């Protein structure tokens, strides 16, 4: 059972070269989970428990800069991000409902407090591999489980700095797609008119064929942060990791280990395509 960071020796990041390809060890979703499986809470005004946020910061290399250290949002950008160029926001809420925070990843099916720990780990994994384009910033937000004030803060801060938010990709877990063993879903596509949805899917789906020949798409799904970004008239969608169980229970939920890695790759490609 994973209850927090393990020894530095086990998780030390190492770079290896194989057949001309640079690989970085210590960056799989499971390995990141081993480092960031800490509670994270807020009171609706500010973060009150920040160990997960601190662990995420500890995972990131020097290219990722904390460009906003706010009450309910921590926004990271790469050192080559141009704030005057249209930007994609990746938004991953870190607040949780359950008192217990844990991750057990010792089989094909993992069990843990994965709302939203699992996609926090996937996002961090992609960041560590420098998989997002330079014009993508990453926001770890609070208050999603109540009023999504963290999302509001992201929009207020970036727009206040004159940033043109081209698109927002929200990450979360979902009950959809579990029975049919999907690794990811696309949900809450805004604006929800037919032409905008068709355009978004035309950009994203062709690059996902080797991961899922028929990805599950739910244009209007259960409420998540995408709804709040839509309130700000921003184009957005959610990329979700299917899970099984009660997301807010002390027992947590199940996710398929193989799906977690495929989810991270799908997220990387979708962020690059939007």
Secondary structure as GFF3:
##gff-version 3
##sequence-region A 1 274
A	DSSP	alpha_helix	8	11	.	.	.	ID=ss1
A	DSSP	beta_strand	15	18	.	.	.	ID=ss2
A	DSSP	beta_strand	21	24	.	.	.	ID=ss3
A	DSSP	alpha_helix	29	36	.	.	.	ID=ss4
A	DSSP	beta_strand	41	42	.	.	.	ID=ss5
A	DSSP	beta_strand	47	49	.	.	.	ID=ss6
A	DSSP	alpha_helix	51	59	.	.	.	ID=ss7
A	DSSP	beta_strand	64	69	.	.	.	ID=ss8
A	DSSP	beta_strand	73	78	.	.	.	ID=ss9
A	DSSP	beta_strand	87	93	.	.	.	ID=ss10
A	DSSP	beta_strand	103	104	.	.	.	ID=ss11
A	DSSP	beta_strand	109	112	.	.	.	ID=ss12
A	DSSP	alpha_helix	114	128	.	.	.	ID=ss13
A	DSSP	beta_strand	136	141	.	.	.	ID=ss14
A	DSSP	alpha_helix	149	160	.	.	.	ID=ss15
A	DSSP	beta_strand	165	174	.	.	.	ID=ss16
A	DSSP	beta_strand	185	190	.	.	.	ID=ss17
A	DSSP	alpha_helix	194	204	.	.	.	ID=ss18
A	DSSP	three_ten_helix	205	208	.	.	.	ID=ss19
A	DSSP	beta_strand	216	218	.	.	.	ID=ss20
A	DSSP	alpha_helix	225	231	.	.	.	ID=ss21
A	DSSP	beta_strand	236	242	.	.	.	ID=ss22
A	DSSP	beta_strand	253	256	.	.	.	ID=ss23
A	DSSP	alpha_helix	257	273	.	.	.	ID=ss24
###
